[in-house]
Amino acid sequence: MTKLIDLFTSAALDAGRAILEVYRAGPTTSYKADCSPVTEADEQAERIILEALRQAVPDIPVIAEEAVAAGRIPAIGGGPFILVDPLDGTKEFIAGRDEFTVNIALIRSGVPVAGVVYAPALGIVYTGDGDVAYRLTIGADFSVDARKSIRVREAAPSMVAVASRSHSTPETKAFLKANNIAETCAIGSSLKFCLVAEGQADIYPRLSRTMEWDTAAGDAVLRAAGGTTTTLDVKPLVYGKTQQTDNIDFANPYFIARGGLQKSGFVTRSVDPAP
């Protein structure tokens, strides 16, 4: 899927260029029906990505965050589909923090098999394709300056967790305490998956609401780097979740993303599995 990764990377870089223009000028914020923020950067980036995908892979349905919010949701059937979050970490973006990302991923049979995460303000792209993951350094001209293979690390004597900067919950704190995880790095967007994927952290417990487009690209990078993402009952997190009896379409349950941990399970008895 090298050509597909190249397509995703090119589309993400073009979207990132537009995002940075808005970021530097100062975004205008409005709010969607679910009270989540959106800016012109989200909308411009999504248009750029969707047009690139339409031209290159017109037969693969695309589920994109802002299109879904507007009610434009193509049927995915049982075949492959693409998930797009044009600006993940909008709260970080609005607050002037550089941790926002562009996320694009291919889903096949419920599994994120290829994904790209681009952090425009940091000049970093993470890619995951099968069992190969890379970190790319992006230059000022939006070209790739360097490429480095990444892999999860084996469990350290004292685990390091990454957690959401904007969506911390009592359940997350209880999980960390119950599992004796004292060191935590708070960061926004799908970068949390990527930090685990490149061995800077061991675990990312997400015990608050996410949607599939939030997680698919980072999850693809993590799995390609040797990590796993499971629900609280240690089942693989799957994608393409429609007609859920207990949640809206494409909503995720709580999950735990981890690197090369030998421990198969964690204490979750104090955590309600429902988002």
N, C-alpha and C positions, 0 to 999 in steps of 0.2 A: 504493500500500500504506500510505497514511497511517493508516488505521484499524488496520491490523496493528501499525504502529510504536507507535501510541497504546496498544494492548492490551499490547504487550511492555513499554512504559515503565511503565504502571500496575502490571502484575504485578511488575516489578522493584522498583518503589518500595515496594510492600507487603511484598515479601520482604526488602528492605533494612531496613525498620523492625524486623522481627523479628530480623534479624541484629544490628542495633545494640544491641538489648536484651540479647542474649547476650554481645556483645562487651564491653559496659560492665559486666555482672555477672561476667564471667569464664567462658569455655567449659569444658566437660568433653570431653576428647579420648579417642577410641578409634581403633582401626586396622582397616582393611579387609584383605581377603585378600592384596592386593598390597602391603601394608605402608604404604599412604598414609593420612594422618590424616583423620579425619572428626569433626565436632562436632555437637551438637544444632542448631546454627545451619544447617548444611548441610541437615539433614533437614527442619527447619521451613520453611526457604525453599523447598525443592523442593516440599513439599506445597502451599504457597500458590500457587506458579507453576503447577503442574500442574492445580490446581482452577480457576484463572482460565482457562487454556487449554482445559480440558475444557468449561467452560461456553460459551466464545466460539467456539471452532473445534474441535468434537468430531470432525470427520472428518479432521483432519490428525494423523498419528502424531507422537508426541513421544519423542525419545531423550534421556533425562535421566540424569545421571551416577550418582546414588544408586540410581535404579531399575535401571540396568544392573548395578550392583554387586550388587543383590539378585536378579538374574536375570530382571527384567521388561523385555523388549526387544521392542517391537512390530515387526511387519514393515513395512518402508518401501516395498517394491515399487519402481516407477519414478516415483512421484509426489512431490510436495513433502512435506517433513517439517521438524520443528522440533528444534533442538538446544538443550539447557538445561544450563548449569553453574550451580547455585544459589549456589555460593560458590567462586569461582576465587581461588586464592592462600590456601588454608587455612593453609599454613605461616606466611604473613605475619599472618593473622588470629590464630593461636595465639600468635605472638610479640609481638602488640600493635602491629604496623605497620599503617598505614591503607590499604594498597595493594590490598586484596582487592576483588573485583568480583562482580556478578551478571551472567550472560551469557545472552542469549536470541537465537536467530537462525533465520531461515527459509532452508531450502535448496531450490533448484529446479534440476533437471538438473545436480546436483553443484556448484552455485555458491551461495555465501552472498549472497542478494539483499536481505536486510533484517536488521538486527541492532541490539541495544541492549546497551550496556555501562554498568552503574551502579556507581559507587564510593561506597557509602553513607557511609563515614567522611570522605570528601573532599567530599561534596555535589555530585558531578558525574555527569551522564549524557552518554554519547556515543551518537548514533544514526546509522545509515547506511541509506539507502533508495534503491536505484537508483544515481544519480550525485549524490545530495545527502546531505551529512553535516553534523551539528550537534553542538555542545557546549552542554549545558544546565546552568545553575546551579540547584541545588535548595536551597530554604530549609529552615528548621528545622521547618516544618510539612509537609514533603515535597511541596510544590508547586513548580512551575517559576517561578523568579524572573527568569531571563534566558535568551535563546537566541542563539547565535552560529554562523554558518556557518563551517565549517572546510575547509581544503584542504591537500594536501601542498605542500611547498616544492620549488623547483628545487634541484638539487644544489649544495651550497656547495663552495668550494675545498677545505675540509677537512671530511670527512664526520663526522657524529656518529651513533654506534650506540647502541641500547638493547639490553640483555641481561638475562637472567634473574638475579634476585638469589639464588634458592634452587637453581638448576639449572645453574650454570656448569660448562662442560666443557673439557677440553684442546682438543677440536675447535673450540670457539667461539674460544678464545684464538688458535689457529693460523689460523683464518679471518681474524680481525681483523688479525693481524700480516701475513699474506700480502697483504692488500688495503690496507695502510698506513692503517688506521683507528685513530687514537691515542686519540680521545676517546670514552668509553663511559659511559653512565648505566645503573646497575643498578637495576631496579625489578621488583616482582612483578606477577603476574597479566596479564590481557589489556590492561592499561594500556599495555603496550609498543606494541601496534598503534596505540593511540589517540594516543600521543605522535608517532608517525610521521605519522598522519593529520592532525594539527593543525600539523605543520611544526616541531615542537620537536626532531625527530631525523630522520635520513635513512634508516636501515636497521635492521632487526631480524633478525639471523641466529639461527635456532633449531636448534641442533645437539644436541638432546637430546629425550627422549621427550615427546610431547604426544598428546592424544586430540582428536577432532573437536570435542567440546563445549568444550574449553579455548580453541579458536581461532576458531570460526565467527563469533561476534558481533563480535569485534575485527577479524577479516578483512573482514567486511561493512562496517564503518565505514571501514576503510582503503581498500577498493576504491571505495566511494562518494565518498571524498575524493580520488580520482585515483591511488591507489597500486596496487601489485600484490603478490601472494604466489605464489611459485613454488617448485618443488622445486629441488634442486641442479642438475638438468639443464635448468632454465629452462622447465619445463612448469607450467601453472597448478595450484595445489593444489586438488584436488577433494574433495568430501564425499560421504558415503554409501558408504564403502569397506568392504564386507562380503565375506566369503569370500576374504580375501587369502591368498595362498599363503605369504607370508613374514612375516605379522603377524596380530594379532588384529583382530576387527571394530572399525571406527571409529578405529583407530590411524593417526596421521599419519607420513609420512616426515619427514626433516629438510627444512627450508624456509628461504627468505629472503623477508622482507617488506620492501618498499622504498617510498620516496616518489617524488618526481619526478626520479629519477636518469636521466641520459642514457646511462650505461654499461649495456650490455645484459647483461653477464656479469661474474662475479667469479672469482677464483682459488679453486678448490675441490679441487684435486688432492690435498691433504693430508687431505681429509675423507672418511671412510667414509659413503656415502649411507644405509646401513642403520641404523635407530634401535636 
